[in-house]
């Protein structure tokens, strides 16, 4: 005798399918972790691989890394407060893995715009990696921020058509008051990210910056050495004249 399916069971199955299809595409597994160095096991991963984000609104819960995989761009976002990211990336931006680790004194919204050229009115920096970041919070905040960009040397060399000097790579921001780019101390960590620390968000880029130091001394130390030398010379001259 053939068993008939109860109508209520069919309705229940149909409702379950609809709910499943309407859920956001979130990958809680870490099967693709090998592609993104240095992310924790509890990172929440969102698959947006078919999307070039254009004012894409993302909710980020405090204290947990959120990984957003867009087409050609991956964002690693961690914040001490709940925040909203308004994410836009130009279609020409290629193969960038960027991390922001933010300590803030209140919840806020952050507009992120990834570009291949700086905004109007900002000077184009020489020997960049063809990527600029417009980072604009919607409030005045007390911030401590770590910026990270994953450096794949062979991929960058092929993309830019030149040999990138990793030792010269620096994070830089546009100083509106001085109308110039400012270099920030940067280093490459064990996971291959170029890292810097800052307390503000504005327009940023990464570029190869030739050292202006002499004999490996920092600019500040070089100034101090020159100053001490000048004082010593003046002292010798005064003593010689008294004789």
ZANURO-866704 format. One record per residue: residue number from 1; x, y, z of N, C-alpha, C in turn. Coordinates in pm, 1 decimal. Layout:
REM ZANURO-866704
i, nc1, nc2, nc3, cac1, cac2, cac3, cc1, cc2, cc3
NUM, X, Y, Z, X, Y, Z, X, Y, Z
...
This chain:
REM ZANURO-866704
i, nc1, nc2, nc3, cac1, cac2, cac3, cc1, cc2, cc3
1, 85.1, -119.6, 0.0, 0.0, 0.0, 0.0, 88.2, 124.0, 0.0
2, 62.0, 218.6, -93.2, 145.5, 338.5, -104.8, 111.3, 438.3, 4.3
3, 218.6, 486.5, 75.3, 198.4, 583.0, 184.2, 185.2, 723.3, 125.3
4, 85.1, 798.6, 168.0, 62.9, 934.2, 120.0, 135.3, 1034.0, 210.8
5, 188.9, 1137.5, 149.3, 256.4, 1242.4, 225.7, 154.0, 1340.4, 278.0
6, 159.9, 1369.5, 405.9, 64.0, 1460.9, 468.1, 83.8, 1601.4, 413.1
7, -23.7, 1673.0, 379.8, -11.6, 1809.1, 324.1, 67.4, 1902.6, 414.2
8, 52.5, 1890.9, 545.3, 125.2, 1979.8, 637.0, 275.4, 1956.7, 627.4
9, 316.9, 1831.0, 603.1, 459.1, 1801.7, 588.4, 514.9, 1868.7, 463.0
10, 437.6, 1867.1, 353.0, 481.9, 1932.7, 230.5, 496.6, 2082.8, 250.6
11, 402.4, 2144.2, 321.9, 410.1, 2288.4, 349.9, 533.2, 2319.4, 432.5
12, 561.8, 2232.4, 532.7, 677.9, 2252.5, 618.1, 807.8, 2243.8, 540.2
13, 817.4, 2144.6, 449.1, 937.8, 2130.8, 368.0, 956.2, 2250.6, 274.4
14, 847.2, 2298.4, 218.3, 854.1, 2414.0, 128.7, 902.0, 2537.3, 203.4
15, 850.5, 2556.8, 324.8, 891.2, 2671.8, 407.5, 1039.0, 2662.4, 443.5
16, 1087.5, 2541.7, 473.5, 1228.3, 2522.8, 509.8, 1319.9, 2557.8, 392.0
17, 1279.3, 2516.9, 270.1, 1359.2, 2548.7, 152.4, 1366.1, 2698.7, 130.2
18, 1252.0, 2768.4, 145.6, 1250.1, 2913.4, 127.3, 1340.8, 2982.7, 227.4
19, 1337.1, 2940.9, 353.7, 1420.6, 3001.8, 456.9, 1567.9, 2980.4, 427.3
20, 1600.1, 2859.6, 380.0, 1740.0, 2829.5, 350.6, 1792.3, 2915.9, 237.7
21, 1711.3, 2934.5, 132.6, 1754.4, 3014.4, 18.3, 1767.9, 3161.5, 53.4
22, 1693.1, 3209.4, 152.4, 1695.7, 3350.6, 187.2, 1807.1, 3386.9, 282.8
23, 1876.2, 3288.3, 339.2, 1985.0, 3317.7, 432.9, 2102.3, 3380.1, 360.4
24, 2176.6, 3474.6, 426.6, 2298.0, 3526.9, 365.0, 2400.4, 3417.4, 348.4
25, 2488.3, 3433.8, 246.7, 2590.9, 3332.9, 221.1, 2705.5, 3356.2, 317.9
26, 2709.3, 3279.3, 423.6, 2812.2, 3292.8, 525.6, 2882.1, 3159.2, 541.0
27, 3012.7, 3160.7, 530.3, 3090.1, 3037.9, 541.6, 3157.0, 3035.2, 678.0
28, 3103.0, 2957.1, 771.1, 3160.6, 2947.3, 904.1, 3274.3, 2846.4, 908.9
29, 3289.4, 2767.2, 804.0, 3401.1, 2672.9, 799.2, 3527.9, 2746.8, 760.9
30, 3638.9, 2682.3, 775.3, 3766.9, 2746.9, 745.2, 3841.9, 2666.2, 638.9
31, 3767.0, 2613.3, 542.8, 3828.7, 2528.9, 440.6, 3922.6, 2606.4, 350.9
32, 3901.3, 2741.0, 337.9, 3982.6, 2821.6, 249.7, 4082.8, 2906.4, 325.2
33, 4108.6, 2878.0, 451.1, 4198.9, 2958.3, 531.4, 4336.9, 2969.9, 470.8
34, 4382.3, 2865.3, 396.5, 4516.4, 2866.9, 340.9, 4536.0, 2983.0, 244.1
35, 4426.4, 3034.4, 186.1, 4436.1, 3145.4, 93.3, 4452.3, 3278.8, 165.9
36, 4417.4, 3284.9, 293.0, 4425.0, 3409.1, 369.7, 4512.2, 3384.1, 491.8
37, 4636.5, 3422.8, 487.8, 4725.1, 3396.6, 602.1, 4683.7, 3474.5, 725.9
38, 4701.1, 3410.0, 840.5, 4691.7, 3480.2, 967.3, 4553.8, 3512.7, 1018.0
39, 4448.6, 3442.3, 970.7, 4316.5, 3469.4, 1027.2, 4285.2, 3364.1, 1134.0
40, 4217.2, 3403.1, 1242.2, 4189.7, 3308.6, 1350.5, 4082.9, 3207.0, 1312.1
41, 4078.1, 3098.1, 1388.6, 3982.0, 2991.4, 1359.8, 3837.2, 3036.3, 1375.9
42, 3814.2, 3134.5, 1464.0, 3675.7, 3176.8, 1488.9, 3633.2, 3293.6, 1400.5
43, 3712.5, 3327.7, 1299.6, 3674.1, 3436.1, 1208.0, 3545.8, 3399.4, 1134.3
44, 3456.5, 3497.2, 1118.7, 3331.9, 3477.6, 1044.6, 3357.2, 3518.9, 900.0
45, 3334.3, 3425.0, 807.4, 3367.9, 3449.8, 667.6, 3241.7, 3464.4, 583.5
46, 3240.4, 3568.6, 500.1, 3128.3, 3597.2, 412.2, 3174.1, 3583.1, 267.1
47, 3104.5, 3501.0, 190.9, 3139.4, 3477.1, 51.3, 3065.2, 3576.9, -37.2
48, 3140.7, 3675.7, -86.7, 3085.7, 3773.2, -181.2, 3168.9, 3769.8, -310.4
49, 3217.5, 3651.9, -347.1, 3313.7, 3639.3, -455.6, 3259.1, 3688.7, -589.7
50, 3129.6, 3687.0, -609.6, 3072.6, 3733.0, -735.3, 3040.4, 3880.1, -736.9
51, 3084.4, 3955.3, -635.8, 3042.9, 4093.9, -619.5, 3162.1, 4188.5, -619.2
52, 3151.7, 4295.5, -697.8, 3238.1, 4411.4, -680.5, 3159.1, 4510.4, -596.1
53, 3195.2, 4531.3, -470.2, 3108.5, 4605.5, -378.5, 3091.9, 4751.9, -418.0
54, 2969.2, 4798.6, -409.5, 2937.4, 4938.3, -436.4, 2841.1, 4984.5, -327.8
55, 2895.8, 5051.0, -226.8, 2819.5, 5091.3, -109.0, 2750.8, 4970.1, -44.1
56, 2825.8, 4862.2, -35.6, 2778.1, 4741.0, 30.1, 2786.4, 4759.7, 181.2
57, 2673.8, 4748.8, 249.8, 2668.6, 4769.2, 394.5, 2693.0, 4637.4, 466.2
58, 2791.2, 4636.1, 556.8, 2827.5, 4515.6, 631.2, 2824.8, 4545.1, 781.4
59, 2760.8, 4456.3, 857.3, 2753.8, 4468.4, 1002.3, 2869.3, 4391.7, 1065.4
60, 2945.5, 4457.6, 1152.2, 3061.0, 4395.7, 1215.5, 3041.3, 4396.6, 1366.4
61, 3038.4, 4277.0, 1425.4, 3019.4, 4263.5, 1568.9, 3150.7, 4285.4, 1642.2
62, 3142.9, 4349.0, 1756.8, 3262.7, 4381.6, 1833.7, 3338.8, 4255.7, 1873.7
63, 3472.0, 4262.6, 1861.8, 3558.2, 4158.7, 1916.0, 3579.4, 4035.8, 1829.8
64, 3517.6, 4029.3, 1711.8, 3530.0, 3912.3, 1624.9, 3576.2, 3955.0, 1486.8
65, 3674.8, 3884.1, 1430.5, 3717.7, 3916.9, 1295.3, 3611.7, 3873.9, 1194.4
66, 3578.0, 3965.5, 1105.4, 3487.2, 3937.9, 994.7, 3568.3, 3942.1, 865.6
67, 3555.9, 3837.3, 785.7, 3631.3, 3825.1, 661.2, 3532.0, 3834.8, 545.4
68, 3549.4, 3939.1, 461.7, 3460.2, 3961.5, 348.4, 3538.0, 3935.8, 220.2
69, 3498.2, 3829.4, 150.0, 3564.2, 3792.8, 25.1, 3483.1, 3846.7, -91.8
70, 3526.7, 3961.9, -143.9, 3464.8, 4017.4, -263.5, 3545.4, 3973.4, -385.8
71, 3495.2, 4012.5, -502.8, 3569.6, 3983.9, -624.4, 3696.7, 4069.1, -625.7
72, 3811.7, 4004.5, -625.5, 3944.2, 4067.3, -631.9, 3988.7, 4133.8, -501.7
73, 3902.4, 4145.1, -402.1, 3938.1, 4215.0, -278.0, 3887.2, 4135.4, -158.8
74, 3972.1, 4121.1, -56.7, 3929.6, 4058.6, 69.3, 3957.2, 4155.5, 183.1
75, 3856.4, 4177.3, 266.7, 3868.6, 4267.3, 381.6, 3865.4, 4185.9, 510.5
76, 3962.8, 4209.3, 598.2, 3968.6, 4147.8, 729.9, 3940.0, 4257.5, 832.1
77, 3823.4, 4253.3, 892.5, 3778.8, 4363.7, 977.4, 3759.5, 4317.0, 1121.7
78, 3825.1, 4386.8, 1215.0, 3806.6, 4362.3, 1358.4, 3792.0, 4497.0, 1427.4
79, 3696.6, 4506.2, 1519.0, 3675.1, 4632.8, 1589.9, 3635.0, 4604.0, 1734.0
80, 3677.3, 4691.5, 1824.8, 3641.3, 4676.9, 1966.2, 3496.8, 4717.3, 1992.6
81, 3434.9, 4787.3, 1897.0, 3295.3, 4829.6, 1906.7, 3217.3, 4772.5, 1788.4
82, 3084.9, 4762.4, 1805.2, 3002.9, 4729.2, 1689.0, 3016.7, 4840.8, 1586.7
83, 3026.9, 4803.8, 1461.5, 3042.4, 4905.3, 1357.1, 2975.0, 4858.8, 1228.7
84, 2951.0, 4954.2, 1140.1, 2896.7, 4927.2, 1007.4, 3001.1, 4971.2, 905.7
85, 3030.5, 4884.9, 810.3, 3123.2, 4919.8, 701.9, 3043.8, 4942.3, 574.6
86, 3065.2, 5059.0, 512.4, 3007.1, 5090.7, 382.4, 3118.1, 5071.7, 279.7
87, 3117.0, 4958.9, 210.3, 3230.4, 4914.3, 130.0, 3208.4, 4938.8, -18.7
88, 3307.1, 5006.8, -79.9, 3308.0, 5026.8, -224.7, 3448.0, 4997.2, -276.6
89, 3456.5, 4929.2, -389.5, 3586.2, 4901.3, -452.3, 3574.3, 4923.1, -602.0
90, 3669.0, 4999.8, -658.2, 3670.6, 5016.2, -803.0, 3693.5, 4880.5, -869.4
91, 3634.1, 4861.6, -984.3, 3644.0, 4732.8, -1054.1, 3787.2, 4702.0, -1096.1
92, 3871.8, 4805.4, -1107.4, 4009.1, 4784.7, -1153.8, 4102.9, 4736.5, -1042.9
93, 4060.6, 4746.2, -916.5, 4144.9, 4700.2, -805.9, 4159.7, 4549.5, -814.9
94, 4282.1, 4499.3, -794.0, 4307.5, 4357.8, -815.5, 4378.0, 4292.8, -696.0
95, 4325.2, 4178.7, -656.2, 4394.7, 4082.8, -568.1, 4457.3, 4147.9, -445.0
96, 4376.1, 4216.2, -366.2, 4424.6, 4279.9, -245.0, 4359.1, 4215.7, -122.8
97, 4441.3, 4184.0, -23.4, 4392.1, 4137.6, 106.3, 4430.7, 4244.9, 207.0
98, 4330.9, 4309.9, 264.5, 4352.8, 4426.0, 350.5, 4289.6, 4400.6, 485.7
99, 4360.9, 4435.8, 592.3, 4309.3, 4418.1, 727.0, 4306.4, 4548.2, 804.3
100, 4198.8, 4571.7, 878.1, 4188.2, 4683.4, 971.6, 4151.8, 4627.1, 1108.1
101, 4236.0, 4655.4, 1205.8, 4209.8, 4618.5, 1344.8, 4192.8, 4748.6, 1421.0
102, 4069.4, 4777.9, 1463.5, 4035.2, 4910.6, 1515.0, 3993.4, 4902.8, 1661.1
103, 4052.2, 4988.6, 1743.0, 4004.1, 5013.6, 1878.4, 3940.1, 5151.6, 1878.0
104, 3809.7, 5157.9, 1910.5, 3735.4, 5283.7, 1907.6, 3662.6, 5304.4, 2039.8
105, 3629.7, 5429.1, 2068.4, 3564.5, 5460.2, 2195.2, 3412.6, 5459.4, 2186.3
106, 3357.4, 5430.9, 2064.7, 3212.7, 5425.6, 2048.7, 3179.9, 5354.7, 1917.2
107, 3057.2, 5302.5, 1903.4, 3016.4, 5244.2, 1774.9, 3016.0, 5352.0, 1666.0
108, 3039.4, 5312.1, 1540.7, 3044.3, 5409.0, 1432.7, 3025.4, 5338.7, 1299.0
109, 3015.2, 5419.1, 1194.5, 3009.9, 5367.9, 1057.5, 3135.9, 5412.5, 984.9
110, 3195.9, 5320.8, 909.7, 3317.8, 5349.7, 836.2, 3293.7, 5330.1, 686.9
111, 3318.8, 5436.4, 608.8, 3313.8, 5426.0, 463.6, 3452.1, 5387.1, 413.0
112, 3458.6, 5278.4, 336.2, 3583.5, 5230.2, 278.8, 3570.9, 5233.9, 127.2
113, 3662.5, 5305.7, 62.8, 3662.4, 5313.5, -83.2, 3801.8, 5277.9, -131.9
114, 3813.6, 5166.0, -202.4, 3940.8, 5121.9, -259.9, 3946.8, 5166.1, -405.2
115, 4058.6, 5235.1, -439.8, 4071.7, 5297.1, -571.8, 4208.3, 5264.8, -631.7
116, 4219.5, 5280.9, -762.5, 4348.8, 5267.1, -828.7, 4414.6, 5402.5, -851.4
117, 4345.1, 5511.4, -821.0, 4399.6, 5646.6, -830.7, 4347.5, 5727.7, -713.3
118, 4423.1, 5828.0, -668.1, 4377.5, 5905.7, -552.8, 4257.1, 5992.0, -587.4
119, 4180.4, 6034.9, -487.2, 4067.7, 6125.1, -512.8, 4114.9, 6257.5, -572.9
120, 4023.1, 6329.8, -634.1, 4054.0, 6459.8, -693.6, 4113.2, 6553.6, -589.2
121, 4221.8, 6620.5, -626.4, 4285.6, 6715.3, -536.0, 4400.2, 6657.4, -456.3
122, 4420.7, 6524.8, -465.1, 4529.7, 6459.2, -393.1, 4634.8, 6412.6, -493.4
123, 4758.3, 6444.8, -463.1, 4869.5, 6413.3, -552.5, 4885.6, 6262.7, -571.3
124, 4913.6, 6221.3, -693.8, 4944.6, 6080.9, -721.8, 5083.9, 6049.6, -670.5
125, 5094.8, 5948.7, -586.1, 5223.0, 5910.4, -529.0, 5298.0, 5820.9, -627.0
126, 5430.8, 5839.7, -634.4, 5512.4, 5759.1, -724.0, 5538.5, 5620.7, -663.6
127, 5549.8, 5520.9, -749.9, 5586.2, 5383.4, -713.1, 5493.6, 5326.7, -605.0
128, 5364.5, 5349.3, -623.3, 5266.8, 5285.4, -536.2, 5237.3, 5145.3, -586.9
129, 5148.0, 5075.4, -515.5, 5099.9, 4944.9, -560.8, 4967.1, 4959.1, -634.4
130, 4943.0, 5079.4, -688.0, 4821.7, 5111.0, -765.3, 4694.8, 5090.7, -683.1
131, 4703.8, 5118.5, -553.5, 4585.9, 5106.8, -468.2, 4586.8, 5220.5, -366.3
132, 4470.8, 5285.2, -353.8, 4450.2, 5389.4, -253.3, 4325.9, 5353.4, -173.6
133, 4325.6, 5392.0, -47.1, 4212.6, 5364.2, 41.1, 4158.8, 5495.5, 96.4
134, 4030.6, 5520.5, 71.5, 3961.7, 5630.6, 138.6, 3889.5, 5573.5, 259.0
135, 3933.5, 5611.6, 379.8, 3877.8, 5558.6, 504.6, 3817.4, 5673.9, 583.1
136, 3683.9, 5678.8, 589.0, 3616.3, 5794.2, 648.7, 3513.1, 5749.0, 751.9
137, 3538.6, 5772.8, 881.5, 3436.8, 5745.3, 984.4, 3331.2, 5854.0, 984.5
138, 3214.1, 5820.5, 1036.7, 3104.3, 5917.0, 1037.3, 3097.7, 5998.2, 1166.8
139, 3202.4, 5990.0, 1249.2, 3202.9, 6062.1, 1376.1, 3347.3, 6091.3, 1416.0
140, 3363.9, 6185.0, 1508.2, 3495.2, 6211.5, 1566.1, 3521.5, 6108.5, 1674.8
141, 3629.3, 6033.4, 1661.4, 3653.7, 5917.6, 1747.4, 3793.5, 5921.7, 1806.3
142, 3809.0, 5853.2, 1919.1, 3940.5, 5820.4, 1971.2, 3976.3, 5683.1, 1916.1
143, 4083.9, 5675.1, 1839.2, 4112.2, 5553.5, 1765.1, 4254.9, 5505.3, 1786.7
144, 4269.5, 5374.1, 1783.6, 4399.1, 5308.5, 1766.8, 4378.0, 5202.7, 1658.4
145, 4457.6, 5210.3, 1554.3, 4430.6, 5129.4, 1435.5, 4557.5, 5061.4, 1388.7
146, 4542.7, 4937.0, 1346.2, 4648.7, 4866.5, 1276.1, 4600.7, 4842.0, 1133.5
147, 4678.0, 4891.6, 1037.1, 4649.5, 4868.0, 896.2, 4740.1, 4757.2, 844.6
148, 4683.9, 4667.6, 763.8, 4762.4, 4555.8, 710.6, 4729.1, 4534.8, 563.3
149, 4832.5, 4509.7, 485.3, 4815.5, 4473.3, 345.0, 4902.0, 4352.2, 317.5
150, 4840.7, 4243.8, 266.1, 4919.1, 4124.6, 237.9, 5003.4, 4146.6, 113.3
151, 5131.9, 4111.8, 123.8, 5226.9, 4133.8, 15.3, 5262.5, 3999.8, -49.1
152, 5215.4, 3982.5, -172.6, 5252.3, 3866.1, -254.3, 5351.4, 3917.3, -358.2
153, 5480.1, 3896.9, -331.6, 5584.1, 3960.0, -412.0, 5576.0, 3922.4, -559.3
154, 5564.1, 3793.6, -589.9, 5562.8, 3750.3, -730.3, 5440.7, 3804.8, -803.6
155, 5324.6, 3804.9, -737.7, 5202.7, 3856.7, -800.7, 5213.2, 4006.9, -825.4
156, 5271.4, 4080.8, -729.8, 5287.7, 4225.0, -746.8, 5384.7, 4257.2, -859.9
157, 5495.4, 4181.7, -865.5, 5592.3, 4204.8, -972.4, 5527.7, 4186.9, -1110.0
158, 5446.2, 4081.1, -1123.6, 5379.8, 4054.0, -1251.1, 5275.8, 4161.8, -1282.3
159, 5199.8, 4203.6, -1180.8, 5094.1, 4302.5, -1201.2, 5149.9, 4439.8, -1237.1
160, 5256.0, 4481.6, -1166.7, 5309.9, 4616.8, -1183.4, 5415.3, 4624.7, -1292.9
161, 5466.7, 4508.8, -1336.6, 5568.3, 4508.4, -1440.2, 5702.5, 4561.3, -1393.8
162, 5732.3, 4544.1, -1266.5, 5861.0, 4586.5, -1211.6, 5892.6, 4501.6, -1089.9
163, 6017.5, 4506.2, -1047.7, 6059.9, 4435.5, -927.3, 6030.9, 4524.4, -806.7
164, 5939.8, 4480.8, -720.2, 5904.1, 4558.8, -601.3, 6009.1, 4536.9, -492.7
165, 6058.8, 4646.0, -438.1, 6156.3, 4639.6, -329.4, 6080.0, 4633.5, -197.4
166, 6070.4, 4516.2, -137.5, 5989.9, 4498.4, -16.8, 6042.6, 4582.0, 99.0
167, 6173.7, 4602.1, 104.5, 6231.5, 4677.8, 215.5, 6193.3, 4825.1, 211.3
168, 6150.6, 4872.5, 94.7, 6114.1, 5013.2, 82.1, 5964.0, 5037.7, 93.8
169, 5883.2, 4932.8, 107.9, 5738.4, 4950.2, 114.7, 5698.5, 5017.7, 246.0
170, 5615.2, 5120.5, 234.5, 5566.8, 5194.2, 351.0, 5420.0, 5230.3, 331.5
171, 5345.3, 5227.3, 441.1, 5213.2, 5287.9, 442.5, 5231.1, 5439.6, 444.9
172, 5142.7, 5511.6, 374.7, 5148.4, 5657.1, 368.8, 5006.1, 5713.0, 375.0
173, 4990.3, 5831.0, 433.6, 4859.8, 5897.0, 436.2, 4873.1, 6039.2, 383.3
174, 4761.8, 6092.2, 333.0, 4760.3, 6227.6, 278.4, 4733.9, 6326.6, 390.9
175, 4831.7, 6414.2, 414.8, 4820.0, 6517.6, 517.0, 4759.0, 6641.4, 451.5
176, 4631.7, 6667.9, 481.7, 4562.7, 6780.1, 417.3, 4620.4, 6914.1, 460.0
177, 4662.9, 6924.1, 586.3, 4716.7, 7050.8, 635.0, 4845.0, 7088.2, 561.9
178, 4929.9, 6989.8, 537.1, 5057.0, 7015.0, 467.8, 5048.5, 6992.3, 317.5
179, 4936.2, 6937.5, 272.7, 4915.3, 6909.9, 130.6, 5026.0, 6821.0, 73.9
180, 5054.0, 6711.2, 148.2, 5159.3, 6619.3, 104.2, 5137.0, 6481.5, 165.6
181, 5204.5, 6381.2, 107.5, 5201.2, 6245.9, 161.6, 5299.1, 6234.0, 278.1
182, 5256.0, 6164.7, 382.9, 5339.4, 6142.2, 500.5, 5364.7, 5992.3, 514.8
183, 5489.8, 5957.1, 539.2, 5528.5, 5817.0, 555.0, 5509.5, 5772.4, 699.7
184, 5460.0, 5651.0, 719.2, 5439.9, 5593.5, 851.7, 5529.4, 5469.7, 864.9
185, 5593.8, 5454.8, 980.4, 5678.2, 5337.5, 1003.9, 5600.1, 5210.1, 974.4
186, 5658.7, 5123.3, 894.0, 5589.7, 5001.4, 849.9, 5687.7, 4885.3, 849.1
187, 5633.8, 4765.4, 865.6, 5716.4, 4644.9, 861.2, 5631.4, 4528.1, 814.8
188, 5697.0, 4426.0, 760.4, 5627.0, 4306.1, 714.4, 5632.0, 4201.2, 824.7
189, 5514.3, 4150.5, 865.5, 5507.4, 4056.1, 976.4, 5527.9, 3912.5, 927.7
190, 5515.4, 3817.7, 1021.7, 5542.9, 3677.1, 991.9, 5444.4, 3618.2, 891.6
191, 5326.1, 3677.7, 877.8, 5225.7, 3627.5, 784.4, 5230.2, 3697.6, 649.1
192, 5329.0, 3784.8, 629.6, 5345.2, 3850.0, 500.1, 5263.7, 3975.6, 482.3
193, 5216.1, 4036.2, 592.8, 5140.2, 4160.7, 584.6, 5230.8, 4279.9, 612.3
194, 5216.9, 4385.3, 531.8, 5281.2, 4512.7, 561.2, 5194.4, 4583.5, 664.4
195, 5250.6, 4612.6, 781.3, 5173.6, 4657.5, 896.7, 5218.9, 4795.7, 939.8
196, 5123.6, 4879.8, 978.5, 5156.0, 5006.2, 1043.8, 5051.9, 5034.4, 1150.9
197, 5085.7, 5124.6, 1242.6, 4995.7, 5167.3, 1349.1, 4963.6, 5314.9, 1328.6
198, 4838.7, 5353.7, 1354.1, 4799.1, 5493.4, 1340.3, 4685.0, 5524.9, 1436.2
199, 4651.8, 5653.5, 1447.1, 4539.8, 5694.3, 1532.5, 4435.5, 5773.7, 1454.3
200, 4441.2, 5766.9, 1322.0, 4343.9, 5840.9, 1242.7, 4315.0, 5767.3, 1111.8
201, 4203.4, 5803.6, 1051.5, 4161.6, 5746.3, 924.1, 4146.4, 5859.2, 823.3
202, 4199.4, 5836.4, 702.8, 4193.9, 5937.8, 597.1, 4219.4, 5866.6, 464.9
203, 4292.7, 5928.3, 373.7, 4330.2, 5863.9, 248.1, 4469.3, 5803.5, 264.1
204, 4480.8, 5673.8, 233.3, 4605.6, 5600.4, 252.7, 4648.3, 5532.5, 123.2
205, 4776.6, 5502.6, 114.7, 4830.6, 5421.4, 6.4, 4953.6, 5347.6, 57.8
206, 5007.2, 5260.0, -24.4, 5133.9, 5192.1, 4.4, 5225.3, 5217.0, -113.8
207, 5349.7, 5257.0, -85.4, 5444.5, 5288.8, -191.6, 5584.7, 5248.0, -150.4
208, 5670.4, 5238.0, -252.0, 5812.8, 5218.2, -225.7, 5875.7, 5354.3, -198.0
209, 5936.2, 5368.3, -80.8, 5992.9, 5495.9, -38.0, 6141.4, 5476.8, -12.8
210, 6222.8, 5550.3, -86.8, 6366.2, 5541.8, -67.0, 6405.2, 5606.0, 64.9
211, 6498.7, 5543.3, 134.7, 6543.8, 5594.9, 262.7, 6620.9, 5724.6, 242.0
212, 6592.0, 5822.8, 327.7, 6664.6, 5949.7, 323.1, 6772.9, 5955.8, 429.6
213, 6799.0, 5842.8, 494.8, 6897.2, 5841.5, 602.6, 7037.0, 5819.3, 546.8
214, 7136.3, 5842.9, 629.5, 7275.7, 5826.6, 593.4, 7336.5, 5720.3, 681.0
215, 7403.9, 5622.9, 619.2, 7469.4, 5514.4, 692.5, 7370.3, 5435.8, 777.6
216, 7244.2, 5429.8, 731.6, 7144.8, 5351.0, 803.4, 7084.8, 5420.7, 923.7
217, 7122.9, 5548.3, 948.5, 7067.8, 5620.6, 1062.4, 6932.7, 5679.1, 1025.3
218, 6843.0, 5685.7, 1123.6, 6715.2, 5749.8, 1099.4, 6736.2, 5899.4, 1081.0
219, 6638.4, 5965.9, 1019.5, 6649.6, 6109.5, 996.2, 6665.4, 6185.2, 1126.8
220, 6585.9, 6146.4, 1229.9, 6593.1, 6215.7, 1358.1, 6730.5, 6200.8, 1421.6
221, 6786.8, 6078.7, 1416.7, 6917.6, 6055.1, 1475.3, 7025.8, 6127.4, 1396.9
222, 7010.4, 6132.6, 1265.4, 7107.6, 6201.9, 1182.5, 7110.4, 6350.6, 1216.5
223, 6994.1, 6410.9, 1237.2, 6986.7, 6552.5, 1275.5, 7057.1, 6575.8, 1408.7
224, 7033.7, 6484.4, 1503.7, 7096.1, 6497.9, 1634.4, 7248.0, 6489.3, 1623.6
225, 7297.6, 6394.8, 1542.9, 7442.4, 6378.7, 1526.3, 7503.5, 6503.1, 1463.4
226, 7436.6, 6555.6, 1358.9, 7487.3, 6676.4, 1293.5, 7488.1, 6793.7, 1390.5
227, 7382.6, 6805.8, 1472.1, 7375.7, 6914.4, 1570.0, 7487.0, 6907.5, 1671.9
228, 7509.9, 6787.8, 1724.4, 7617.1, 6770.0, 1823.3, 7753.0, 6801.0, 1759.9
229, 7771.1, 6756.4, 1634.3, 7896.7, 6784.7, 1565.7, 7918.6, 6933.7, 1546.6
230, 7812.2, 7005.7, 1509.4, 7824.0, 7150.2, 1490.2, 7860.6, 7220.6, 1620.3
231, 7798.7, 7179.4, 1730.9, 7830.6, 7239.5, 1861.1, 7976.7, 7213.0, 1897.5
232, 8023.4, 7091.3, 1871.6, 8162.6, 7056.9, 1902.2, 8259.1, 7142.5, 1821.7
233, 8226.9, 7164.1, 1693.6, 8314.2, 7245.9, 1607.7, 8320.3, 7389.4, 1658.2
234, 8203.5, 7444.7, 1694.5, 8199.9, 7582.3, 1748.2, 8281.8, 7591.4, 1875.4
235, 8271.6, 7489.9, 1960.1, 8348.8, 7489.1, 2084.7, 8498.3, 7489.4, 2058.3
236, 8541.8, 7408.8, 1963.1, 8684.6, 7402.7, 1929.4, 8732.8, 7537.4, 1876.8
237, 8652.0, 7599.7, 1790.4, 8689.7, 7730.1, 1734.6, 8706.5, 7833.3, 1845.0
238, 8613.3, 7835.5, 1940.4, 8620.4, 7933.0, 2050.8, 8745.9, 7911.7, 2132.7
239, 8777.0, 7784.8, 2164.3, 8896.2, 7755.3, 2242.9, 9022.7, 7796.9, 2169.0
240, 9029.5, 7771.2, 2040.3, 9146.7, 7807.0, 1961.5, 9167.5, 7959.1, 1956.5
241, 9059.6, 8035.9, 1946.9, 9070.4, 8180.1, 1943.8, 9120.7, 8236.4, 2075.2
242, 9080.8, 8178.1, 2188.1, 9125.8, 8225.3, 2318.6, 9275.5, 8203.6, 2339.1
243, 9328.4, 8107.6, 2270.3, 9471.0, 8082.5, 2281.6, 9550.6, 8189.8, 2203.7
